[in-house]
């Protein structure tokens, strides 16, 4: 779970912090993941981030995705780091960007971060901490005028065998200036500092408006409980869909021949590979290269609707509405949040895109159900959906705003800072601009626009 996220000179943020640490307020206690002991943190399980268009709220999502790619994929030699710094202040344009995240993983609290520009990682660090103590696991530095990485290991290294300690230092010396030490360790099969890598890979999921979950077809075919969950949500959303199922497509069918033409000779993948495809027409397919079968399995997701006689009629996914397709992209996320005991953090940009406001509210209510309090999961989303601005639904520390400043930078702050009363109509106050985070629009008549 995320504890805090700190950004400096990254995208439109000069300096910003998102905190998921629960405040002292008592409303909706089931929406707080409890602390294990007095040295642990109580964390809220949800955050809605509001802001006007171009205020910078999507940059919060981009920052997490940028760090995730850098940690998991790394960079090839001589490749520029794809960092975007604040460009509207010349002083910031020549300073490194900073990304730092505090997170809770497998019962331990960590802080991982790095400072970089397009050429090098100047500083990278990993600490473990409690509410009262902090211990450095490593700090890596690459001076501006040197390609040699310097590493300082924490006190834990005193207990390592000399060969192990020397190898950690050897890996650091072999880390290129544009590469993260965490990534290099994984490449060299060193798991001493694997926690951040595993958290970015297995816990954090970033979903943009264009994201599509991979292999829904495969999961629906294998798990009847997921099929039932999909159907329940689609029925509750009044989509008109009776069921969602997978169909096996023959390779000599028109659709199979179309996929072969797209892939050409690229079907010879490793056993167990799953290939996800979306055609320009909107058709979606999954190819499962089963090691026990000579020919890969081609699956297609279809919906069924009931006609007037109660018969099921099949439809391709691309024939459904944009809202239904967006809902299908979010249902796997919701299933994980509701049923999985695994640690998960979902960060969704524009959760309400193409969805009815009441449906967005339903998704949030399902996640915040009191029965899910013990699940170590979080949902963080940017949104314009004002129906969520209700203190009967959310805590004050679960609502955040991003507002553009006069210098073009983005400022981020919480509704909790304003301390509105619990009986306050925060939606009305927000629309009146009392909390910021809304566009300041001119009078339409002043614009002088007239119909022809």
MARPA-67061 format. One record per residue (C-alpha): residue in one letter; residue number from 1; x, y, z. Coordinates in steps of 0.05 Angstrom, whole numbers. Each point is the difference from the previous one (the first is absolute). Last residue first. Layout:
REM residues N
- code_pos_px_py_pz
- A_NUM_X_Y_Z $
...
//
This chain:
REM residues 452
- code_pos_px_py_pz
- X_452_-476_648_-757 $
- X_451_-3_-14_75 $
- X_450_34_51_44 $
- X_449_64_-3_41 $
- X_448_16_67_34 $
- X_447_42_-32_55 $
- X_446_-33_48_49 $
- X_445_-67_-34_-14 $
- X_444_28_-67_21 $
- X_443_23_29_67 $
- X_442_70_-24_16 $
- X_441_15_-67_32 $
- X_440_44_-10_60 $
- X_439_11_-75_-2 $
- X_438_-8_-39_65 $
- X_437_52_-26_49 $
- X_436_-13_54_51 $
- X_435_-31_-18_67 $
- X_434_-51_57_4 $
- X_433_-11_0_-76 $
- X_432_-76_2_1 $
- X_431_-1_-70_-30 $
- X_430_41_-24_59 $
- X_429_-46_33_51 $
- X_428_-61_-33_-30 $
- X_427_34_-68_-1 $
- X_426_26_10_71 $
- X_425_-71_7_27 $
- X_424_21_4_73 $
- X_423_-29_-49_52 $
- X_422_69_-28_16 $
- X_421_27_71_11 $
- X_420_54_23_-49 $
- X_419_71_-5_27 $
- X_418_33_38_-57 $
- X_417_65_-40_2 $
- X_416_-42_-64_0 $
- X_415_-21_16_-72 $
- X_414_72_-17_-18 $
- X_413_54_37_-38 $
- X_412_38_-2_-66 $
- X_411_31_60_-36 $
- X_410_16_-4_-75 $
- X_409_49_49_-32 $
- X_408_-20_51_-53 $
- X_407_30_61_35 $
- X_406_-69_24_20 $
- X_405_-14_-67_34 $
- X_404_-40_-58_-30 $
- X_403_-42_-37_50 $
- X_402_-1_-73_20 $
- X_401_-51_-21_52 $
- X_400_-4_-59_47 $
- X_399_-58_-37_33 $
- X_398_14_-62_43 $
- X_397_22_41_61 $
- X_396_-70_30_5 $
- X_395_-30_-70_5 $
- X_394_-45_-24_-55 $
- X_393_-72_-25_-9 $
- X_392_-43_39_49 $
- X_391_52_55_-8 $
- X_390_-23_8_-72 $
- X_389_44_23_-56 $
- X_388_-6_-66_-38 $
- X_387_-57_28_-43 $
- X_386_51_52_-24 $
- X_385_31_-47_-52 $
- X_384_57_41_-30 $
- X_383_48_-55_17 $
- X_382_71_-22_16 $
- X_381_3_-66_35 $
- X_380_34_-36_57 $
- X_379_-26_-69_20 $
- X_378_35_-36_57 $
- X_377_8_-71_23 $
- X_376_24_-37_62 $
- X_375_-68_-35_10 $
- X_374_-20_5_74 $
- X_373_-53_53_-14 $
- X_372_-34_-40_-55 $
- X_371_-63_-18_40 $
- X_370_-12_74_13 $
- X_369_-13_12_-74 $
- X_368_48_54_-25 $
- X_367_15_-35_-66 $
- X_366_-73_-14_-14 $
- X_365_-18_72_18 $
- X_364_53_26_-49 $
- X_363_-28_-42_-57 $
- X_362_-71_21_17 $
- X_361_19_74_-1 $
- X_360_30_-8_-69 $
- X_359_-65_-33_-22 $
- X_358_-41_57_28 $
- X_357_42_50_-39 $
- X_356_-13_-37_-67 $
- X_355_65_-25_-31 $
- X_354_34_25_-64 $
- X_353_61_22_39 $
- X_352_-17_-2_74 $
- X_351_65_-33_23 $
- X_350_40_56_-32 $
- X_349_70_-25_15 $
- X_348_0_-63_43 $
- X_347_53_-18_51 $
- X_346_-11_-71_27 $
- X_345_40_-23_60 $
- X_344_-3_-74_17 $
- X_343_23_-44_58 $
- X_342_-30_-69_-11 $
- X_341_-62_-21_38 $
- X_340_-40_4_-64 $
- X_339_-76_4_2 $
- X_338_-23_72_-1 $
- X_337_61_38_-26 $
- X_336_19_-54_-50 $
- X_335_-70_-5_-27 $
- X_334_-3_76_-6 $
- X_333_63_2_-43 $
- X_332_-28_-56_-44 $
- X_331_-65_41_-6 $
- X_330_36_63_-24 $
- X_329_13_-18_-74 $
- X_328_-70_-29_-7 $
- X_327_-28_66_28 $
- X_326_38_38_-55 $
- X_325_-30_-46_-52 $
- X_324_-70_11_28 $
- X_323_10_75_0 $
- X_322_25_0_-71 $
- X_321_-62_-37_-21 $
- X_320_2_-73_-23 $
- X_319_11_-20_-73 $
- X_318_76_-3_10 $
- X_317_-11_-55_52 $
- X_316_-31_-46_-52 $
- X_315_-73_-18_11 $
- X_314_-34_-67_12 $
- X_313_-76_-9_4 $
- X_312_-27_-41_58 $
- X_311_-73_-21_-7 $
- X_310_-52_27_49 $
- X_309_-54_7_-53 $
- X_308_5_76_-1 $
- X_307_75_-4_-11 $
- X_306_51_-12_55 $
- X_305_69_30_-6 $
- X_304_66_-37_-3 $
- X_303_70_30_3 $
- X_302_62_-24_-36 $
- X_301_74_-5_16 $
- X_300_42_-36_-52 $
- X_299_49_-57_10 $
- X_298_53_-30_-46 $
- X_297_35_-62_27 $
- X_296_71_-12_-25 $
- X_295_10_-63_-43 $
- X_294_45_-57_22 $
- X_293_-33_-8_68 $
- X_292_30_-19_67 $
- X_291_44_63_4 $
- X_290_-62_44_-7 $
- X_289_15_63_-41 $
- X_288_-61_41_20 $
- X_287_-22_52_-51 $
- X_286_-48_53_26 $
- X_285_-45_41_-46 $
- X_284_-35_67_-1 $
- X_283_-40_29_-59 $
- X_282_-2_76_-1 $
- X_281_7_7_-75 $
- X_280_73_21_9 $
- X_279_13_-69_28 $
- X_278_16_-11_73 $
- X_277_49_-55_16 $
- X_276_23_-34_64 $
- X_275_53_-55_-4 $
- X_274_7_-51_56 $
- X_273_64_-39_3 $
- X_272_-2_-68_35 $
- X_271_47_-33_-49 $
- X_270_46_51_-33 $
- X_269_-25_35_-63 $
- X_268_-5_-25_-71 $
- X_267_-61_41_-19 $
- X_266_42_59_-26 $
- X_265_5_-26_-71 $
- X_264_-57_45_-27 $
- X_263_-30_32_63 $
- X_262_-50_45_-37 $
- X_261_-12_-50_-56 $
- X_260_-8_-56_50 $
- X_259_-51_42_38 $
- X_258_-41_12_-63 $
- X_257_3_-74_-17 $
- X_256_-28_-17_69 $
- X_255_-56_52_-9 $
- X_254_-19_-28_-68 $
- X_253_1_-71_28 $
- X_252_59_-46_-14 $
- X_251_30_14_68 $
- X_250_-63_-21_36 $
- X_249_-25_47_54 $
- X_248_-14_-25_70 $
- X_247_-53_44_31 $
- X_246_3_34_67 $
- X_245_-59_22_42 $
- X_244_-36_61_27 $
- X_243_-72_-11_21 $
- X_242_-67_34_-1 $
- X_241_23_69_-24 $
- X_240_-54_53_2 $
- X_239_50_49_29 $
- X_238_-41_12_62 $
- X_237_61_12_44 $
- X_236_-24_-53_49 $
- X_235_-4_-49_-59 $
- X_234_71_15_-22 $
- X_233_24_-6_72 $
- X_232_-34_-67_11 $
- X_231_22_-28_-67 $
- X_230_73_18_12 $
- X_229_-3_-32_69 $
- X_228_-31_-63_-27 $
- X_227_54_-8_-53 $
- X_226_53_14_52 $
- X_225_-29_-56_44 $
- X_224_0_-47_-61 $
- X_223_76_5_-7 $
- X_222_38_-28_-60 $
- X_221_-38_29_-59 $
- X_220_-9_67_33 $
- X_219_73_3_17 $
- X_218_22_-15_-71 $
- X_217_-47_50_-31 $
- X_216_21_54_49 $
- X_215_70_-10_-27 $
- X_214_29_69_9 $
- X_213_-37_57_33 $
- X_212_-10_58_-49 $
- X_211_32_67_11 $
- X_210_-20_60_-43 $
- X_209_-31_41_57 $
- X_208_63_-15_41 $
- X_207_7_-56_51 $
- X_206_61_-5_44 $
- X_205_8_-66_39 $
- X_204_46_-2_60 $
- X_203_4_-65_40 $
- X_202_36_-52_-41 $
- X_201_51_38_-41 $
- X_200_10_65_37 $
- X_199_-2_-36_67 $
- X_198_46_-55_-24 $
- X_197_52_50_-25 $
- X_196_-5_40_64 $
- X_195_9_-62_44 $
- X_194_57_-32_-40 $
- X_193_57_34_37 $
- X_192_39_-63_20 $
- X_191_-28_-38_-60 $
- X_190_63_-1_-44 $
- X_189_-12_-38_-64 $
- X_188_45_47_-41 $
- X_187_-59_30_-38 $
- X_186_-37_7_67 $
- X_185_58_39_28 $
- X_184_4_44_-62 $
- X_183_-73_19_8 $
- X_182_10_22_72 $
- X_181_64_37_-20 $
- X_180_-41_42_-48 $
- X_179_32_11_-68 $
- X_178_20_64_-36 $
- X_177_68_5_34 $
- X_176_15_-73_-16 $
- X_175_2_-49_58 $
- X_174_65_-40_-2 $
- X_173_28_34_62 $
- X_172_-65_-15_37 $
- X_171_4_-73_-20 $
- X_170_71_-4_28 $
- X_169_-23_33_65 $
- X_168_-54_-53_9 $
- X_167_52_-53_-19 $
- X_166_48_25_54 $
- X_165_-54_-6_53 $
- X_164_-16_-71_-22 $
- X_163_74_-20_-1 $
- X_162_11_30_69 $
- X_161_-58_-41_30 $
- X_160_-57_45_21 $
- X_159_-13_21_72 $
- X_158_35_67_-8 $
- X_157_-45_11_-61 $
- X_156_-59_14_46 $
- X_155_35_64_21 $
- X_154_-19_34_-65 $
- X_153_38_-2_-65 $
- X_152_30_62_-33 $
- X_151_8_-6_-75 $
- X_150_39_43_-49 $
- X_149_-15_-6_-75 $
- X_148_56_20_-47 $
- X_147_-20_38_-62 $
- X_146_30_64_27 $
- X_145_-12_75_-9 $
- X_144_-69_5_31 $
- X_143_15_-49_57 $
- X_142_-38_-66_-1 $
- X_141_-26_-15_70 $
- X_140_-31_-63_30 $
- X_139_-29_-4_70 $
- X_138_-14_-68_30 $
- X_137_-40_-33_56 $
- X_136_-6_63_41 $
- X_135_-37_-9_66 $
- X_134_-55_43_28 $
- X_133_-32_0_69 $
- X_132_-61_26_36 $
- X_131_-60_-10_-46 $
- X_130_36_-60_-30 $
- X_129_52_0_-55 $
- X_128_35_-34_-57 $
- X_127_42_40_-48 $
- X_126_18_-7_-73 $
- X_125_38_53_-38 $
- X_124_18_27_-69 $
- X_123_40_62_-17 $
- X_122_27_32_-63 $
- X_121_-35_-47_-49 $
- X_120_26_23_-66 $
- X_119_-10_33_-68 $
- X_118_-72_23_-5 $
- X_117_0_26_72 $
- X_116_-3_-41_62 $
- X_115_-16_-5_74 $
- X_114_-22_-66_30 $
- X_113_-47_-29_52 $
- X_112_-20_-58_43 $
- X_111_-28_5_70 $
- X_110_-20_-64_34 $
- X_109_-47_-25_54 $
- X_108_-3_-74_14 $
- X_107_-60_-47_7 $
- X_106_5_-33_-68 $
- X_105_3_68_-34 $
- X_104_-17_68_27 $
- X_103_20_58_-43 $
- X_102_37_66_2 $
- X_101_11_28_-69 $
- X_100_53_49_-25 $
- X_99_9_31_-69 $
- X_98_47_59_-9 $
- X_97_17_38_-63 $
- X_96_69_28_-11 $
- X_95_13_75_-8 $
- X_94_15_36_-65 $
- X_93_-73_12_-20 $
- X_92_-17_19_71 $
- X_91_39_66_-3 $
- X_90_-31_14_-68 $
- X_89_-70_-1_28 $
- X_88_-56_-20_-48 $
- X_87_34_-67_-17 $
- X_86_-17_-44_60 $
- X_85_35_-65_-15 $
- X_84_-18_-57_-46 $
- X_83_41_-63_9 $
- X_82_10_-49_-58 $
- X_81_72_-19_21 $
- X_80_42_5_-63 $
- X_79_28_-64_-28 $
- X_78_75_-8_-6 $
- X_77_-3_-71_26 $
- X_76_-70_-31_3 $
- X_75_-49_21_53 $
- X_74_-36_-34_57 $
- X_73_-63_-40_-9 $
- X_72_-26_-11_71 $
- X_71_28_60_38 $
- X_70_-1_51_-56 $
- X_69_-69_-22_-23 $
- X_68_-28_5_70 $
- X_67_31_68_11 $
- X_66_-32_28_-63 $
- X_65_-67_-32_17 $
- X_64_0_31_69 $
- X_63_16_69_-29 $
- X_62_-52_-8_-55 $
- X_61_-54_-12_52 $
- X_60_17_64_38 $
- X_59_6_34_-68 $
- X_58_-74_-16_-10 $
- X_57_-16_50_56 $
- X_56_38_56_-34 $
- X_55_-48_58_-4 $
- X_54_-9_-12_-75 $
- X_53_-75_-11_8 $
- X_52_-21_23_70 $
- X_51_16_-42_60 $
- X_50_-24_-57_44 $
- X_49_39_-58_30 $
- X_48_-42_-55_33 $
- X_47_38_-42_51 $
- X_46_-18_-68_28 $
- X_45_25_-51_50 $
- X_44_21_49_54 $
- X_43_62_-22_38 $
- X_42_13_-10_74 $
- X_41_75_-2_8 $
- X_40_43_-49_40 $
- X_39_44_11_60 $
- X_38_-57_-7_50 $
- X_37_-19_-68_-29 $
- X_36_-33_-32_-60 $
- X_35_-32_65_-23 $
- X_34_-71_-3_-27 $
- X_33_-20_10_-73 $
- X_32_-48_59_3 $
- X_31_-66_1_-37 $
- X_30_-33_-40_56 $
- X_29_10_61_45 $
- X_28_-52_38_-41 $
- X_27_0_62_45 $
- X_26_49_4_57 $
- X_25_49_54_-20 $
- X_24_72_-8_23 $
- X_23_29_1_-70 $
- X_22_16_-62_-41 $
- X_21_68_-2_-34 $
- X_20_-12_-2_-76 $
- X_19_42_62_-12 $
- X_18_10_32_-68 $
- X_17_58_48_-2 $
- X_16_19_55_-48 $
- X_15_60_42_-19 $
- X_14_12_34_-67 $
- X_13_-53_-44_-31 $
- X_12_-18_9_-74 $
- X_11_40_-61_-24 $
- X_10_51_-15_55 $
- X_9_38_56_34 $
- X_8_-14_-32_68 $
- X_7_-48_-57_13 $
- X_6_-16_-34_67 $
- X_5_-47_-59_7 $
- X_4_-20_-21_70 $
- X_3_-25_-64_34 $
- X_2_-16_-41_-62 $
- X_1_-23_-71_14 $
//
